[in-house]
Amino acid sequence: MNIYDISKQAGVSIATVSRVLNGSPNVKPKTRKKVMDVIEQFNYTPNAFARGLGLDSMNSIGLMCADSSDLYLAKAVYYIEGNLRKNGYNSILTCSGYEHDDKEAALALLINQRVDAVIMVGSHYIESDVENNRYILDAASHIPVLLLNADLDCPNVFCAMCDDFKATQDATLALLDSGIKDILYLYNSHSYSGMCKLAGYQSAYGMQEIAVNSNLMQFFSGSHEDIDGVCSFLSDLRKEGLTFHAVLASEDMLAAGAVKYAKLHNISIPDELSIIGYNNSLLTTCSDPEITSIDNHLEALCYQLVKTCIGVLNGEEMPPKIIYPGELIHKATTNLIQNK
């Protein structure tokens, strides 16, 4: 039994158990008695909860990342690891890949390493099939689990995310308001975040009472490094007769491929083709022209996630979910009215 089992038996939060064991005065006598009764029932002393309280902690946090070669995920790991180090915690990183069994095995590996908490970097860890998230719920019954840019309602699970739905909705509306009605939405992930973005695109068309052309929603199944592949993919769509005057991409790599496509076919940017990416990464400034992109405030998200993690481990009450707005950063691939 650990601090999480005690909280469940007593019907109180993990933070409340922590405060009782720390001797905090900010606990009602009735609540304190309820917790102590459970402790006495199972013949435990506070020392038996040392790890859960951080008194004999391993001072290590597990980081799960699907693919460390992905620009977005690599940057997130960099921010999170740096902030954890500043707070006196070491990081143990495992790259799980995207297959469910591999993700489950990676989480089990970290728990066996006696980490104090696990931070899951990226929204690929949350699946539409509820049962496939069971391993996360089980882990959260033992240690805090924190999710970057994903949402899962469960005790001891904490989330920091960008409002991908509204950010994509706003970008789509900006293009529609500029007179472009045939916006190609290009995406490469069915993750939680990816589905929120797709829904935001569809919602914008609905708000304008314009029917969504299903052919304008295209999934690119290639590698996240294959900019040439994106160019070829768009060229094939052109050969098939699909017309579009804007590309709204779910990440900057796809937008960079759209820039390459436009140059290949002598299409003027942004006069004949507007392009918007997502993440506002280094790719947007490396491109010529520089790419308009949605900034999801990754550094702030990572800072908040670490702040929440440290707070939870210190027995503080922390918000289970914090949502940041996305921001459209106007650059050379669009000619939109700003702050409309």
Helices and strands as residue ranges (DSSP letters): H 3-10, H 14-21, H 29-41, G 46-49, H 50-53, E 60-65, H 71-86, E 90-95, H 100-112, E 117-121, G 123-125, G 130-133, H 134-140, E 145-148, E 157-162, H 164-177, E 183-187, H 192-207, G 214-216, E 217-219, H 227-239, E 246-249, H 252-264, E 274-278, H 282-286, E 292-295, H 298-313, E 321-324, E 327-329
